Amino acid sequence: TMQHGSTPRAGRAVTTPAAQVAVQQTQQSVQTQSVQTQQVGAATLSTTTTSTTTTTTLVAKATARGVAVAPAPPVRDSAGLMWQLEEEALSQSGMLTAQELFLAQLKSEGVLPPVPDWATTRSALTYEFVKTPEGSMVSCTQAGALASAPPPSFKGIPLSSQEHVILEDLLFVLVGIEGTFIKAVTRPNPPSQRPSLTFAVDDSLDLSFRAVLHRVLPCALYYINLRQYCAVGSRYEAGLVSHALAAAIQTLLREYCILIAQLEEQYRAGALTLQKLLFYLHDATHTLCLLNGVADEALSSSARGGALLNLIAGISLKQAADERTADLFCFLMKRATIPYFNMLAQWIYKGEIQDPYHEFLVEEHDDIFKENRTVDALDQYWELRYTVRKEMLPAFLAPLADKIMTTGKQLNAMRECGEAIPEDVAEELSYVAPKEQHQQQQQQGGSYAEKIERAYTFASKALLDLLLHKHHLMQCLKSLKCYFLLSQGDFMMQFLDISYLELSKNFKDISLTKLNSLLEVALRSSAEDGDPFKDDLMCDLLPYGLINFLLKVLHVDATTGTVVVRPAEQPQVNEKISGLEAFTLDFRVKFPLSIVLSKLVLLKYQLIFRHLFMLKHVERCLNSSWITHMMVKSQGHSLHQIHTLRQRMIHLLQNFLYFVVYEVLEPNWHKLMQTLPSATSVDDVLRQHADFLDSCLVQCTLTDPRLVKLVARLLAHCLKFAQFVETFLKELSGAVDAHRAAAAATVAGAVGAAAATDDEPVVAQFMSVHGGEFYRMLGHLDASFMASLFTLLSALQAESQRGSNPGMAHLYACLDYNGFYAEYRERHAELQPVANVPKV
């Protein structure tokens, strides 16, 4: 990369002292980078050895030039100059940068090993111009000399000798050692920027030589900047990707130093001129200029990890106009991505994250673990345990980000279950440039994208098999259908019969322990006795009614059509609701089934269950009033008006239940059972199951606030009617029973027929006292119910015409299948909604 075609071969023996020093310098620097990048634990020992070797090399080089060496002052090296200036400026302002906050976080986590003080106080560790206490830049061979001394004059030196002298100085300056006639000068910049470095040469130098010199010296500046970046980028806190990039740049700098050593050999042989030097350094200068741009961008942005890879890729797109430049950036990307791909392989083949410097695209949240899913409704282990750091996502992995995340999560779930992950599926991952992808695909193993696809397929199949076969996911879903969707609701009717008195109390006065005992009795005496998941079912009491909860928490996303739960907007606690309004079922789900059946999923099941439970409860109350009515009717009192209104209400409830169960729940369940076997990953199962629940909630009218209120109003009318009729008929039956008891005591041996005939005056007297109020209230309930029912039918008809919810047309047909209510509304056109509607 560095050498031109006519440059001396890299394999040529190096015999001059300066060349030997340069080779030793580059070899030792590369060894230092390799040790620090690959063996973090042994960094201290490696740095100690390098420091000693560095000092010895510089002293040897200075001695070869015949310059006395003074002890170096204890100041920071120039590699840390920029960070030193930042620290000084921030210490004055009292502010902390994101870099310092990150360092503090790493130190608190114990990630950064201790670094000895001499690593930042020794000034000659990086073979570059050293900062003296006076603030100027001088060579390490002149650290004790006067910093402000001007460069020597060329007056008196013949023109033929000036080129020889300036060539010798240039060969030293090009490797970071100040020459005799070429001086390094710094210009102060704002505190947030590092000082700019320039070179000073006496004006007495020949103008033509000076022109060539100004074209060569930028190469020295690039070299110094890159050495500084390698020192900063190799620090622990810079991250593994930065370490790898610094090592890659150091490899190129080693080639550059070998080139300088070969040029020095030509100089000693008298075959080097300034024009040749400029020619030989042309390609190297271009390469160092590109590398310097990368280093400056990396330092100014403090990028690390995936962000640093994106930075390199972005610069490559802008500047890689020719093949040589493209090859250079491809080399940098291949080297810099090695640690990143190592982390990626650890994630997609083992489900583990080894990211000490927070550089990987997947972030692990240690405070979320699989046992805490009951803490909050949205505490989803599968969704929140691992998340994507978008700023650390390399652009070349963006199309595969979802599969990378899912693959690691699935393997991690298997590890949490104690399952062993086979090691033979692991493959070596490496970066492939776009132009090399076709060639890589033809080779054995394919590109990294194909390997990620294979890892995703394996992990998906492994976890899905674990859920379906070892943990019986399908059986668990069928159990949830039986319990929450009441597909086999015989246990619920038995439970209502034995727990009705307890549930009729205020929810605060109800014992959950007693309810769970009654539920267990109902389960063991029903068809669900053989269900393996019946012991995981339990009762719960929520301190708010279903309707208020639906109106406050549920809504449908207009763009995606999915049902969204907003737990932050939960309704206020209602202290006065009964146990029947607060009752719901809960289900204990163990890991890994909790991946599919999270708390949010169970919440949706609970919403559907509470809706069905309320419909069943109202139907039971109407049936109970019918039983009481039949008892009174057997005594000879028909009261047919009650029967007519009750039959309309029962017709409404039964047809509504029929629609919910057979037009909504069963078809959607059948569709789910057909699509689940085709799922190839847990995410497919999650998506299909979520679609099933969302469809059920929408088609059951639970996401439409207007329809929810109308249905709730109708149920309130039915409950009020059932309670009113039950109370009235019991009072009537009590009056008749009291009359019969009195008659039996007066007339011994009275026959039943005589007793029944004697009831008519009692009934007539009771109706004369309470009949007016009874018929007035019955008429009020009838008008209110019919007005609310017509409003509901009109709303259903409007929804079906809009086409937003096709199921509303089916519901309308179920409620008015023979057109009775349409004719009734025409005959009673004056019927209007009653203002005094029972409050929901």
Secondary structure, DSSP 8 states (H G I E B T S, - for coil): ----TTS--TTS---SHHHHHHHHHHHHHHHHHHHHHH-GGGHHHHHHHHHHHHHHHHHHHHHHTT-------S---GGGHHHHHHHHHHHHHT---HHHHHHHHHHHTT-S----THHHH-S-SSSS-EE-TTS-EE-GGGTTS-TT------TTS-HHHHHHHHHHHHHHHTTT---SS-EEEEE---TTS--EEEEE--TTS-HHHHHHHHHHHHHHHHHHHHHHHHHHHTSGGG-HHHHHHHHHHHHHHHHHHHHHHHHHHHHHTT---HHHHHHHTHHHHHHHHHHHHHHHHHHHHT--HHHHHHHHHHHHHHH--SHHHHHHHHHHHHHHHHHHHHHHHHHHHHS----TTS-SSEEE-TT--GGGTTSSTT--HHHHSEEE-GGG--GGGGGGHHHHHHHHHHHHHHHHTT----STT--------GGGHHHHHHSTT--HHHHHHHHHHHHHHHHHHIIIIIS-HHHHHHHHHHHHS-TTTHHHHHHHHHHHHHHTSBGGG--HHHHHHHHHHHHHTSGGGG-TTGGGEEEEE-SS-HHHHHHHHEEE-TTT--EEE-GGG-----TT-BHHHHEEEEE---TTHHHHS-HHHHHHHHHHHHHHHHHHHHHHHHHHHHHHHHHHHTTT---HHHHHHHHHHHHHHHHHHHIIIIIIIHHHHHHHHHHGGG--SHHHHHHHHHHHHHHHHHHTT-S-HHHHHHHHHHHHHHHHHHHHHHHHHHHHHHHHHHHHHHHHHHSTT--HHHHHHHHHHHHHHHHHHHHHHHHHHHHHHHHHHHHHHHHHHHHHHHHHHHTS-THHHHHHHHHTTTSHHHHHHHHTTT----SS----
